[in-house]
Amino acid sequence: MIKFLEKLISKEAHSKDIDEQDLKVATAGLFIEMVYADFDVHPEEEKQLFKALHTLFNLSGTEVQELIDEARETREERHDIWRFASVLKDHLSREQRLKILTNLWQIVYADGRIDKYEDALMRKITNLLGLDHSEMIETKLAVKNRFEE
């Protein structure tokens, strides 16, 4: 399987002065927003956040923590998920954005439940990523089935 990161960095991304780190920070930023969405940071959600970033970007534990710290700092400065989502929407293929959505659902389901705030944020992020409601539901059901197994 080709690494997600290799697919993530396309010629288009380079042509618009978006570098690999910008894409990583945007992804981590959205993931962090989802962890905080229900105002109850559950340890399982944090573990899933760490796991998702490690897997997507093939980073060491230290590198994942540094990425999380950078994304949190960026998040605190801007408080705007639109910027994170727009970077990803403009520079990722539909398939790659669906992969992001799948990882977001894995973070949501990590604590065993969906909160109304998480659900509302998923709808907003889906729209900001330029994905359809039906794609959101498909990824949600696929992840839910994996967590119920």
DSSP file (Angstrom, degrees, kcal/mol; ACC not computed):
  #  RESIDUE AA STRUCTURE BP1 BP2  ACC     N-H-->O    O-->H-N    N-H-->O    O-->H-N    TCO  KAPPA ALPHA  PHI   PSI    X-CA   Y-CA   Z-CA
    1    1 A M              0   0    0      0, 0.0     2,-0.2     0, 0.0     3,-0.1   0.000 360.0 360.0 360.0 134.9    0.0    0.0    0.0
    2    2 A I        -     0   0    0      1,-0.1     5,-0.0     2,-0.1     0, 0.0  -0.531 360.0-102.3 -72.2 136.5    1.3    3.4   -0.9
    3    3 A K     >  -     0   0    0     -2,-0.2     4,-1.4     1,-0.1     3,-0.3  -0.298  21.9-129.0 -60.2 141.6    1.7    5.6    2.1
    4    4 A F  H  > S+     0   0    0     51,-0.3     4,-2.2     1,-0.2     3,-0.2   0.884 107.6  57.8 -58.9 -39.5   -1.0    8.2    2.6
    5    5 A L  H  > S+     0   0    0     51,-0.8     4,-1.9     1,-0.2    -1,-0.2   0.881 100.7  55.5 -62.8 -37.8    1.5   10.9    2.9
    6    6 A E  H  4 S+     0   0    0     -3,-0.3    -1,-0.2     1,-0.2    -2,-0.2   0.889 113.1  42.1 -62.1 -37.8    3.0   10.2   -0.5
    7    7 A K  H  < S+     0   0    0     -4,-1.4    -1,-0.2     1,-0.2    -2,-0.2   0.808 108.8  62.1 -75.0 -29.1   -0.5   10.6   -2.0
    8    8 A L  H  < S+     0   0    0     -4,-2.2     2,-1.1    -5,-0.2    -2,-0.2   0.885  93.9  64.3 -65.3 -40.0   -1.1   13.6    0.2
    9    9 A I  S  < S+     0   0    0     -4,-1.9     2,-0.2    -5,-0.1    -1,-0.2  -0.733  73.8 171.4 -92.0  99.6    1.7   15.7   -1.3
   10   10 A S     >  -     0   0    0     -2,-1.1     4,-1.7    81,-0.3     3,-0.2  -0.552  49.6-105.6-103.3 168.6    0.8   16.3   -4.9
   11   11 A K  H  > S+     0   0    0      1,-0.2     4,-2.0     2,-0.2     5,-0.1   0.861 121.5  59.1 -58.8 -35.5    2.3   18.5   -7.6
   12   12 A E  H  > S+     0   0    0      1,-0.2     4,-0.9     2,-0.2    -1,-0.2   0.906 101.9  52.7 -61.4 -41.7   -0.7   20.8   -7.1
   13   13 A A  H >4>S+     0   0    0     78,-0.2     5,-2.1     1,-0.2     3,-0.8   0.920 110.3  47.5 -61.0 -43.5    0.2   21.3   -3.4
   14   14 A H  H ><5S+     0   0    0     -4,-1.7     3,-1.3     1,-0.2    -1,-0.2   0.855 106.3  58.1 -66.9 -33.6    3.7   22.3   -4.3
   15   15 A S  H 3<5S+     0   0    0     -4,-2.0    -1,-0.2     1,-0.3    -2,-0.2   0.693 106.5  48.9 -72.0 -16.4    2.5   24.7   -7.0
   16   16 A K  T <<5S-     0   0    0     -4,-0.9    -1,-0.3    -3,-0.8    -2,-0.2   0.081 117.2-107.7-109.7  22.8    0.5   26.6   -4.5
   17   17 A D  T < 5S+     0   0    0     -3,-1.3     2,-0.6     1,-0.2    -3,-0.2   0.786  74.2 138.2  57.7  31.1    3.2   27.0   -1.9
   18   18 A I      < -     0   0    0     -5,-2.1    -1,-0.2    -6,-0.2    -2,-0.2  -0.932  36.7-160.6-102.6 124.5    1.6   24.5    0.5
   19   19 A D     >  -     0   0    0     -2,-0.6     4,-1.7    -3,-0.1     3,-0.3  -0.517  33.0 -97.2-103.7 175.3    4.2   22.3    2.0
   20   20 A E  H  > S+     0   0    0      1,-0.2     4,-2.2     2,-0.2     5,-0.2   0.872 122.1  53.7 -55.5 -42.5    4.0   18.9    3.7
   21   21 A Q  H  > S+     0   0    0      1,-0.2     4,-2.9     2,-0.2    -1,-0.2   0.876 104.1  55.6 -65.4 -37.4    4.0   20.5    7.2
   22   22 A D  H  > S+     0   0    0     -3,-0.3     4,-2.4     1,-0.2    -1,-0.2   0.912 110.0  46.5 -59.5 -42.2    1.0   22.7    6.3
   23   23 A L  H  X S+     0   0    0     -4,-1.7     4,-2.2     2,-0.2    -2,-0.2   0.884 112.5  49.5 -69.2 -38.6   -1.0   19.7    5.3
   24   24 A K  H  X S+     0   0    0     -4,-2.2     4,-2.9     2,-0.2     5,-0.2   0.932 112.5  47.3 -64.4 -45.1    0.0   17.8    8.4
   25   25 A V  H  X S+     0   0    0     -4,-2.9     4,-2.8     2,-0.2    -2,-0.2   0.904 111.4  51.1 -64.6 -41.3   -0.9   20.7   10.7
   26   26 A A  H  X S+     0   0    0     -4,-2.4     4,-2.0    -5,-0.2    -1,-0.2   0.919 112.9  46.1 -61.5 -43.6   -4.2   21.2    8.9
   27   27 A T  H  X S+     0   0    0     -4,-2.2     4,-2.2     2,-0.2    -2,-0.2   0.950 114.6  46.3 -64.1 -49.5   -5.0   17.5    9.4
   28   28 A A  H  X S+     0   0    0     -4,-2.9     4,-2.7     1,-0.2    -2,-0.2   0.877 109.2  57.1 -61.4 -37.5   -4.0   17.5   13.0
   29   29 A G  H  X S+     0   0    0     -4,-2.8     4,-2.3    -5,-0.2    -1,-0.2   0.917 108.1  45.5 -60.4 -44.8   -5.9   20.7   13.6
   30   30 A L  H  X S+     0   0    0     -4,-2.0     4,-1.9     2,-0.2    -1,-0.2   0.910 112.7  51.4 -65.0 -40.9   -9.2   19.1   12.4
   31   31 A F  H  X S+     0   0    0     -4,-2.2     4,-1.9     1,-0.2    -2,-0.2   0.910 110.2  49.0 -62.4 -41.6   -8.5   16.0   14.5
   32   32 A I  H  X S+     0   0    0     -4,-2.7     4,-2.1     1,-0.2    -1,-0.2   0.901 106.6  56.3 -65.3 -41.0   -7.9   18.1   17.6
   33   33 A E  H  X S+     0   0    0     -4,-2.3     4,-0.7     1,-0.2    -1,-0.2   0.902 107.8  49.3 -55.7 -40.4  -11.1   20.1   17.0
   34   34 A M  H >< S+     0   0    0     -4,-1.9     3,-0.6     1,-0.2     4,-0.4   0.887 106.8  54.3 -69.3 -37.6  -13.0   16.8   17.0
   35   35 A V  H 3< S+     0   0    0     -4,-1.9     3,-0.4     1,-0.2     5,-0.3   0.900 116.4  38.9 -60.1 -39.7  -11.3   15.7   20.2
   36   36 A Y  H >< S+     0   0    0     -4,-2.1     3,-1.9     1,-0.2    -1,-0.2   0.496  89.4  99.1 -87.7  -4.5  -12.5   18.9   21.9
   37   37 A A  T << S+     0   0    0     -4,-0.7    -1,-0.2    -3,-0.6    -2,-0.1   0.838  86.1  41.1 -56.6 -40.5  -15.9   19.0   20.2
   38   38 A D  T 3  S-     0   0    0     -4,-0.4    -1,-0.3    -3,-0.4    -2,-0.1   0.310 107.6-119.7 -95.0  10.5  -17.9   17.6   23.1
   39   39 A F  S <  S+     0   0    0     -3,-1.9     2,-0.3     1,-0.1    -2,-0.1   0.668  90.5  96.5  62.6  17.9  -16.0   19.6   25.8
   40   40 A D        -     0   0    0     -5,-0.3     2,-0.9     2,-0.0    -2,-0.2  -0.815  64.8-154.7-139.1  94.3  -15.0   16.2   27.3
   41   41 A V        -     0   0    0     -2,-0.3    -5,-0.1    -5,-0.1    -6,-0.1  -0.599  16.0-160.5 -76.3 107.8  -11.5   15.1   26.3
   42   42 A H    >>  -     0   0    0     -2,-0.9     4,-1.9    -7,-0.3     3,-0.7  -0.702  22.3-128.9 -90.3 138.4  -11.6   11.4   26.7
   43   43 A P  H 3> S+     0   0    0      0, 0.0     4,-2.2     0, 0.0     5,-0.1   0.832 109.5  56.7 -55.6 -33.6   -8.3    9.5   26.9
   44   44 A E  H 3> S+     0   0    0      2,-0.2     4,-2.2     1,-0.2     5,-0.1   0.856 105.2  51.3 -68.0 -34.1   -9.4    7.1   24.2
   45   45 A E  H <> S+     0   0    0     -3,-0.7     4,-2.5     2,-0.2    -1,-0.2   0.908 109.8  49.4 -67.5 -41.1  -10.0   10.0   21.8
   46   46 A E  H  X S+     0   0    0     -4,-1.9     4,-2.3     2,-0.2    -2,-0.2   0.896 110.5  50.5 -64.4 -39.0   -6.5   11.3   22.5
   47   47 A K  H  X S+     0   0    0     -4,-2.2     4,-2.7     2,-0.2    -1,-0.2   0.909 111.3  48.4 -63.0 -41.7   -5.1    7.8   21.9
   48   48 A Q  H  X S+     0   0    0     -4,-2.2     4,-2.9     2,-0.2    -2,-0.2   0.886 109.4  53.1 -67.2 -38.2   -7.0    7.7   18.6
   49   49 A L  H  X S+     0   0    0     -4,-2.5     4,-2.2     2,-0.2     5,-0.2   0.946 112.3  44.8 -57.3 -50.1   -5.7   11.1   17.6
   50   50 A F  H  X S+     0   0    0     -4,-2.3     4,-2.3     1,-0.2    -2,-0.2   0.922 114.7  48.4 -61.4 -46.5   -2.1   10.0   18.3
   51   51 A K  H  X S+     0   0    0     -4,-2.7     4,-2.7     1,-0.2     5,-0.2   0.906 110.0  51.9 -61.9 -44.0   -2.6    6.7   16.4
   52   52 A A  H  X S+     0   0    0     -4,-2.9     4,-2.9     1,-0.2     5,-0.2   0.924 112.7  44.1 -61.3 -45.8   -4.3    8.4   13.4
   53   53 A L  H  X S+     0   0    0     -4,-2.2     4,-1.9     2,-0.2     6,-0.3   0.888 113.6  51.1 -68.0 -38.5   -1.4   10.9   13.0
   54   54 A H  H  X>S+     0   0    0     -4,-2.3     4,-1.2    -5,-0.2     5,-0.8   0.933 116.3  41.0 -61.8 -46.1    1.2    8.2   13.5
   55   55 A T  H  <5S+     0   0    0     -4,-2.7   -51,-0.3     2,-0.2    -2,-0.2   0.929 116.0  47.7 -70.5 -47.4   -0.4    6.0   10.9
   56   56 A L  H  <5S+     0   0    0     -4,-2.9   -51,-0.8    -5,-0.2    -1,-0.2   0.887 127.1  25.0 -62.2 -40.3   -1.2    8.7    8.3
   57   57 A F  H  <5S-     0   0    0     -4,-1.9    -1,-0.2    -5,-0.2    -2,-0.2   0.391  97.1-125.6-112.0   2.4    2.1   10.3    8.3
   58   58 A N  T  <5 +     0   0    0     -4,-1.2     2,-0.3     1,-0.2    -3,-0.2   0.933  54.0 161.4  53.4  51.6    4.4    7.5    9.5
   59   59 A L      < -     0   0    0     -5,-0.8    -1,-0.2    -6,-0.3    -2,-0.1  -0.695  40.9-114.9-104.1 153.8    5.8    9.7   12.3
   60   60 A S     >  -     0   0    0     -2,-0.3     4,-2.5     1,-0.1     5,-0.2  -0.299  39.4-100.1 -73.3 169.2    7.6    8.7   15.5
   61   61 A G  H  > S+     0   0    0      1,-0.2     4,-2.2     2,-0.2     5,-0.1   0.900 125.3  49.1 -59.1 -41.8    6.0    9.3   18.8
   62   62 A T  H  > S+     0   0    0      2,-0.2     4,-2.3     1,-0.2    -1,-0.2   0.908 110.7  50.0 -64.7 -42.7    8.0   12.4   19.4
   63   63 A E  H  > S+     0   0    0      2,-0.2     4,-2.2     1,-0.2    -2,-0.2   0.879 109.6  51.4 -65.1 -37.9    7.2   13.7   15.9
   64   64 A V  H  X S+     0   0    0     -4,-2.5     4,-2.7     2,-0.2    -1,-0.2   0.933 110.4  48.6 -63.5 -44.9    3.5   13.1   16.5
   65   65 A Q  H  X S+     0   0    0     -4,-2.2     4,-2.5     1,-0.2    -2,-0.2   0.897 110.9  50.2 -63.3 -39.8    3.6   15.0   19.8
   66   66 A E  H  X S+     0   0    0     -4,-2.3     4,-2.4     2,-0.2    -1,-0.2   0.895 111.2  49.4 -63.8 -39.9    5.4   17.9   18.1
   67   67 A L  H  X S+     0   0    0     -4,-2.2     4,-2.7     2,-0.2    -2,-0.2   0.922 111.1  49.2 -64.7 -44.3    2.8   18.0   15.3
   68   68 A I  H  X S+     0   0    0     -4,-2.7     4,-2.7     1,-0.2    -2,-0.2   0.922 111.4  49.8 -60.7 -44.3    0.0   18.0   17.9
   69   69 A D  H  X S+     0   0    0     -4,-2.5     4,-2.2     1,-0.2    -2,-0.2   0.918 112.4  47.1 -61.3 -43.7    1.7   20.8   19.8
   70   70 A E  H  X S+     0   0    0     -4,-2.4     4,-2.4     2,-0.2    -2,-0.2   0.908 113.2  48.4 -65.3 -41.5    2.1   22.8   16.6
   71   71 A A  H  X S+     0   0    0     -4,-2.7     4,-2.8     2,-0.2    -2,-0.2   0.895 110.9  50.8 -66.7 -39.6   -1.6   22.2   15.6
   72   72 A R  H  X S+     0   0    0     -4,-2.7     4,-2.6     2,-0.2    -1,-0.2   0.916 110.8  49.0 -62.6 -42.3   -2.8   23.2   19.0
   73   73 A E  H  X S+     0   0    0     -4,-2.2     4,-1.8     2,-0.2    -2,-0.2   0.924 113.0  46.8 -63.0 -44.5   -0.8   26.4   18.9
   74   74 A T  H  X S+     0   0    0     -4,-2.4     4,-1.8     1,-0.2     5,-0.3   0.909 112.2  51.4 -62.3 -42.5   -2.2   27.2   15.4
   75   75 A R  H  X S+     0   0    0     -4,-2.8     4,-2.9     1,-0.2    -2,-0.2   0.910 109.1  49.9 -61.1 -44.2   -5.7   26.3   16.6
   76   76 A E  H  < S+     0   0    0     -4,-2.6    -1,-0.2     1,-0.2    -2,-0.2   0.838 111.2  49.9 -65.8 -33.1   -5.4   28.6   19.7
   77   77 A E  H  < S+     0   0    0     -4,-1.8    -1,-0.2    -5,-0.2    -2,-0.2   0.855 127.2  20.5 -71.6 -35.1   -4.2   31.5   17.4
   78   78 A R  H  <  -     0   0    0     -4,-1.8    -2,-0.2    -5,-0.1    -3,-0.2   0.790  69.7-160.1-110.1 -34.4   -7.0   31.2   14.9
   79   79 A H     <  +     0   0    0     -4,-2.9     2,-0.4    -5,-0.3    -4,-0.1   0.895  56.5 120.5  48.2  44.5  -10.0   29.4   16.4
   80   80 A D    >>  -     0   0    0     -5,-0.1     4,-0.8     1,-0.1     3,-0.7  -0.860  44.4-176.2-144.0 102.6  -11.1   28.7   12.8
   81   81 A I  H 3> S+     0   0    0     -2,-0.4     4,-2.9     1,-0.2     5,-0.3   0.715  80.3  76.8 -72.0 -17.6  -11.5   25.3   11.3
   82   82 A W  H 3> S+     0   0    0      1,-0.2     4,-3.0     2,-0.2    -1,-0.2   0.910  92.6  51.2 -58.2 -41.5  -12.3   26.8    8.0
   83   83 A R  H <> S+     0   0    0     -3,-0.7     4,-1.7     2,-0.2    -1,-0.2   0.916 112.0  45.7 -64.1 -43.4   -8.6   27.5    7.4
   84   84 A F  H  X S+     0   0    0     -4,-0.8     4,-1.7     1,-0.2    -2,-0.2   0.958 117.1  44.7 -61.7 -49.7   -7.6   23.9    8.3
   85   85 A A  H  X S+     0   0    0     -4,-2.9     4,-3.1     1,-0.2    -2,-0.2   0.873 109.5  54.9 -65.6 -37.8  -10.4   22.5    6.1
   86   86 A S  H  X S+     0   0    0     -4,-3.0     4,-2.4    -5,-0.3    -1,-0.2   0.879 105.1  53.1 -67.3 -35.9   -9.7   24.8    3.1
   87   87 A V  H  X S+     0   0    0     -4,-1.7     4,-1.0    -5,-0.2    -1,-0.2   0.936 114.7  42.3 -60.3 -45.2   -6.1   23.7    2.9
   88   88 A L  H  X S+     0   0    0     -4,-1.7     4,-1.5     2,-0.2     3,-0.3   0.908 114.1  50.7 -69.7 -41.7   -7.1   20.1    2.8
   89   89 A K  H  < S+     0   0    0     -4,-3.1    -2,-0.2     1,-0.2    -1,-0.2   0.907 113.3  45.7 -61.7 -41.5  -10.0   20.7    0.4
   90   90 A D  H  < S+     0   0    0     -4,-2.4    -1,-0.2    -5,-0.2    -2,-0.2   0.689 123.8  31.5 -76.3 -19.0   -7.8   22.7   -2.0
   91   91 A H  H  < S+     0   0    0     -4,-1.0     2,-0.4    -3,-0.3   -81,-0.3   0.402 104.4  72.5-125.6   2.1   -4.9   20.2   -2.0
   92   92 A L  S  < S-     0   0    0     -4,-1.5   -84,-0.1    -3,-0.2     2,-0.1  -0.887  74.2-117.3-119.2 151.7   -6.2   16.7   -1.5
   93   93 A S     >  -     0   0    0     -2,-0.4     4,-2.3   -86,-0.2     5,-0.2  -0.316  36.8-103.5 -73.1 166.6   -8.2   14.4   -3.8
   94   94 A R  H  > S+     0   0    0      1,-0.2     4,-2.3     2,-0.2     5,-0.2   0.912 123.8  53.9 -57.4 -44.1  -11.7   13.4   -2.8
   95   95 A E  H  > S+     0   0    0      1,-0.2     4,-1.6     2,-0.2    -1,-0.2   0.899 108.8  48.3 -59.5 -42.1  -10.3   10.0   -1.8
   96   96 A Q  H  > S+     0   0    0      2,-0.2     4,-1.8     1,-0.2    -1,-0.2   0.880 110.2  51.1 -67.3 -38.6   -7.8   11.6    0.5
   97   97 A R  H  X S+     0   0    0     -4,-2.3     4,-2.3     1,-0.2    -2,-0.2   0.862 107.7  53.4 -67.3 -34.6  -10.5   13.9    2.1
   98   98 A L  H  X S+     0   0    0     -4,-2.3     4,-2.6     2,-0.2    -1,-0.2   0.864 105.3  54.5 -65.7 -34.9  -12.6   10.8    2.7
   99   99 A K  H  X S+     0   0    0     -4,-1.6     4,-2.2     2,-0.2    -2,-0.2   0.897 107.9  49.5 -63.6 -40.5   -9.6    9.2    4.5
  100  100 A I  H  X S+     0   0    0     -4,-1.8     4,-2.2     2,-0.2    -2,-0.2   0.932 110.7  50.2 -61.9 -45.8   -9.5   12.3    6.7
  101  101 A L  H  X S+     0   0    0     -4,-2.3     4,-2.3     1,-0.2    -2,-0.2   0.900 108.5  52.5 -60.2 -42.4  -13.3   12.0    7.3
  102  102 A T  H  X S+     0   0    0     -4,-2.6     4,-1.9     1,-0.2    -1,-0.2   0.920 109.5  48.9 -59.8 -44.7  -12.8    8.3    8.2
  103  103 A N  H  X S+     0   0    0     -4,-2.2     4,-1.8     1,-0.2    -1,-0.2   0.868 108.1  54.4 -65.0 -35.7  -10.1    9.2   10.8
  104  104 A L  H  X S+     0   0    0     -4,-2.2     4,-2.2     1,-0.2    -1,-0.2   0.921 107.9  49.6 -62.8 -43.2  -12.4   11.9   12.2
  105  105 A W  H  X S+     0   0    0     -4,-2.3     4,-2.7     1,-0.2    -2,-0.2   0.868 106.8  56.0 -63.6 -35.5  -15.1    9.3   12.8
  106  106 A Q  H  X S+     0   0    0     -4,-1.9     4,-0.8     2,-0.2    -1,-0.2   0.883 107.8  48.5 -64.4 -37.0  -12.6    7.0   14.4
  107  107 A I  H >< S+     0   0    0     -4,-1.8     3,-0.6     2,-0.2     4,-0.5   0.922 111.3  50.5 -65.7 -43.8  -11.8    9.8   16.9
  108  108 A V  H ><>S+     0   0    0     -4,-2.2     3,-0.7     1,-0.2     5,-0.6   0.930 114.7  42.5 -59.0 -47.1  -15.5   10.3   17.5
  109  109 A Y  H ><5S+     0   0    0     -4,-2.7     3,-1.9     1,-0.2    -1,-0.2   0.552  88.7  92.2 -80.1  -7.2  -16.1    6.6   18.2
  110  110 A A  T <<5S+     0   0    0     -4,-0.8    -1,-0.2    -3,-0.6    -2,-0.1   0.835  89.5  44.9 -58.2 -34.2  -13.0    6.1   20.3
  111  111 A D  T < 5S-     0   0    0     -3,-0.7    -1,-0.3    -4,-0.5    -2,-0.1   0.356 119.7-108.8 -93.4   6.8  -14.9    6.8   23.5
  112  112 A G  T < 5S+     0   0    0     -3,-1.9     2,-0.3     1,-0.2    -3,-0.1   0.538  86.8  68.2  85.6   6.9  -17.8    4.6   22.5
  113  113 A R      < -     0   0    0     -5,-0.6     2,-0.5     2,-0.0    -2,-0.3  -0.991  68.7-128.0-153.5 160.4  -20.4    7.3   21.8
  114  114 A I        -     0   0    0     -2,-0.3     2,-0.2    -3,-0.1    -5,-0.1  -0.963  24.2-154.0-111.6 124.0  -21.4   10.2   19.5
  115  115 A D     >  -     0   0    0     -2,-0.5     4,-2.4     1,-0.1     5,-0.2  -0.628  26.4-116.6 -90.4 153.9  -22.1   13.5   21.2
  116  116 A K  H  > S+     0   0    0     -2,-0.2     4,-2.1     1,-0.2     5,-0.1   0.830 116.9  52.8 -61.2 -31.5  -24.5   16.0   19.5
  117  117 A Y  H  > S+     0   0    0      2,-0.2     4,-2.3     1,-0.2    -1,-0.2   0.880 108.5  49.2 -72.0 -37.6  -21.6   18.4   19.3
  118  118 A E  H  > S+     0   0    0      2,-0.2     4,-2.5     1,-0.2    -2,-0.2   0.921 111.7  49.5 -64.3 -43.4  -19.3   15.9   17.6
  119  119 A D  H  X S+     0   0    0     -4,-2.4     4,-1.9     2,-0.2    -2,-0.2   0.918 111.7  48.2 -62.1 -44.1  -22.1   15.1   15.1
  120  120 A A  H  X S+     0   0    0     -4,-2.1     4,-2.0     1,-0.2    -1,-0.2   0.901 111.8  49.6 -64.3 -40.8  -22.7   18.8   14.3
  121  121 A L  H  X S+     0   0    0     -4,-2.3     4,-3.0     1,-0.2     5,-0.2   0.887 107.6  54.5 -66.6 -38.0  -18.9   19.3   13.8
  122  122 A M  H  X S+     0   0    0     -4,-2.5     4,-2.7     1,-0.2    -1,-0.2   0.912 108.1  49.8 -60.9 -41.7  -18.7   16.3   11.5
  123  123 A R  H  X S+     0   0    0     -4,-1.9     4,-1.9     2,-0.2    -1,-0.2   0.918 113.2  46.4 -62.1 -43.0  -21.5   17.8    9.4
  124  124 A K  H  X S+     0   0    0     -4,-2.0     4,-2.6     2,-0.2    -2,-0.2   0.932 114.1  46.6 -66.2 -46.5  -19.7   21.2    9.2
  125  125 A I  H  X S+     0   0    0     -4,-3.0     4,-2.4     2,-0.2     6,-0.2   0.903 109.0  55.6 -63.7 -41.4  -16.3   19.6    8.4
  126  126 A T  H  <>S+     0   0    0     -4,-2.7     5,-2.6    -5,-0.2     4,-0.3   0.936 111.4  44.4 -55.5 -47.4  -17.8   17.4    5.8
  127  127 A N  H ><5S+     0   0    0     -4,-1.9     3,-1.6     1,-0.2    -2,-0.2   0.925 112.3  51.2 -63.2 -46.2  -19.2   20.5    4.1
  128  128 A L  H 3<5S+     0   0    0     -4,-2.6    -1,-0.2     1,-0.3    -2,-0.2   0.806 107.3  54.1 -63.9 -29.8  -16.0   22.4    4.4
  129  129 A L  T 3<5S-     0   0    0     -4,-2.4    -1,-0.3    -5,-0.2    -2,-0.2   0.490 117.3-115.1 -81.5  -3.0  -14.0   19.6    2.9
  130  130 A G  T < 5 +     0   0    0     -3,-1.6     2,-0.3    -4,-0.3    -3,-0.2   0.790  69.7 138.6  75.3  27.8  -16.4   19.6   -0.1
  131  131 A L      < -     0   0    0     -5,-2.6    -1,-0.3    -6,-0.2     2,-0.2  -0.693  52.7-108.7-104.9 159.6  -17.8   16.2    0.6
  132  132 A D     >  -     0   0    0     -2,-0.3     4,-1.8     1,-0.1     3,-0.3  -0.484  20.4-119.8 -86.3 154.7  -21.4   15.1    0.3
  133  133 A H  H  > S+     0   0    0      1,-0.2     4,-2.3     2,-0.2     5,-0.2   0.886 115.8  56.8 -57.1 -40.3  -23.7   14.2    3.2
  134  134 A S  H  > S+     0   0    0      1,-0.2     4,-2.4     2,-0.2    -1,-0.2   0.859 104.6  51.8 -63.0 -34.4  -24.0   10.7    1.8
  135  135 A E  H  > S+     0   0    0     -3,-0.3     4,-2.3     2,-0.2    -1,-0.2   0.874 108.0  52.2 -68.7 -36.5  -20.2   10.3    2.0
  136  136 A M  H  X S+     0   0    0     -4,-1.8     4,-2.3     2,-0.2    -2,-0.2   0.929 111.5  46.2 -62.3 -45.0  -20.3   11.4    5.6
  137  137 A I  H  X S+     0   0    0     -4,-2.3     4,-2.7     2,-0.2     5,-0.2   0.913 111.1  52.2 -65.9 -42.8  -22.9    8.8    6.4
  138  138 A E  H  X S+     0   0    0     -4,-2.4     4,-2.1     1,-0.2    -1,-0.2   0.929 113.0  43.7 -60.0 -45.9  -21.1    6.0    4.5
  139  139 A T  H  X S+     0   0    0     -4,-2.3     4,-2.4     2,-0.2     5,-0.2   0.886 112.4  54.0 -68.2 -36.9  -17.8    6.6    6.4
  140  140 A K  H  X S+     0   0    0     -4,-2.3     4,-2.8    -5,-0.2    -2,-0.2   0.944 110.9  44.7 -60.0 -49.0  -19.7    6.9    9.7
  141  141 A L  H  X S+     0   0    0     -4,-2.7     4,-2.5     2,-0.2    -1,-0.2   0.880 111.8  52.7 -65.7 -38.5  -21.4    3.5    9.2
  142  142 A A  H  X S+     0   0    0     -4,-2.1     4,-1.5    -5,-0.2    -1,-0.2   0.927 114.3  42.1 -62.8 -44.8  -18.2    1.9    8.1
  143  143 A V  H  X S+     0   0    0     -4,-2.4     4,-2.2     2,-0.2    -2,-0.2   0.918 112.7  53.6 -68.8 -43.1  -16.3    3.1   11.2
  144  144 A K  H  X S+     0   0    0     -4,-2.8     4,-1.6    -5,-0.2    -2,-0.2   0.916 107.1  51.8 -58.3 -43.8  -19.2    2.3   13.5
  145  145 A N  H  X S+     0   0    0     -4,-2.5     4,-0.8     1,-0.2    -1,-0.2   0.881 108.9  50.7 -62.1 -37.9  -19.3   -1.2   12.2
  146  146 A R  H  < S+     0   0    0     -4,-1.5     3,-0.4     1,-0.2    -1,-0.2   0.882 110.8  48.6 -66.6 -37.8  -15.6   -1.7   12.9
  147  147 A F  H  < S+     0   0    0     -4,-2.2    -1,-0.2     1,-0.2    -2,-0.2   0.762 109.9  52.4 -74.6 -23.6  -15.9   -0.4   16.4
  148  148 A E  H  <        0   0    0     -4,-1.6    -1,-0.2     1,-0.2    -2,-0.2   0.622 360.0 360.0 -85.6 -13.3  -18.9   -2.7   17.1
  149  149 A E     <        0   0    0     -4,-0.8    -1,-0.2    -3,-0.4    -2,-0.1   0.494 360.0 360.0 -70.7 360.0  -17.1   -5.8   16.0
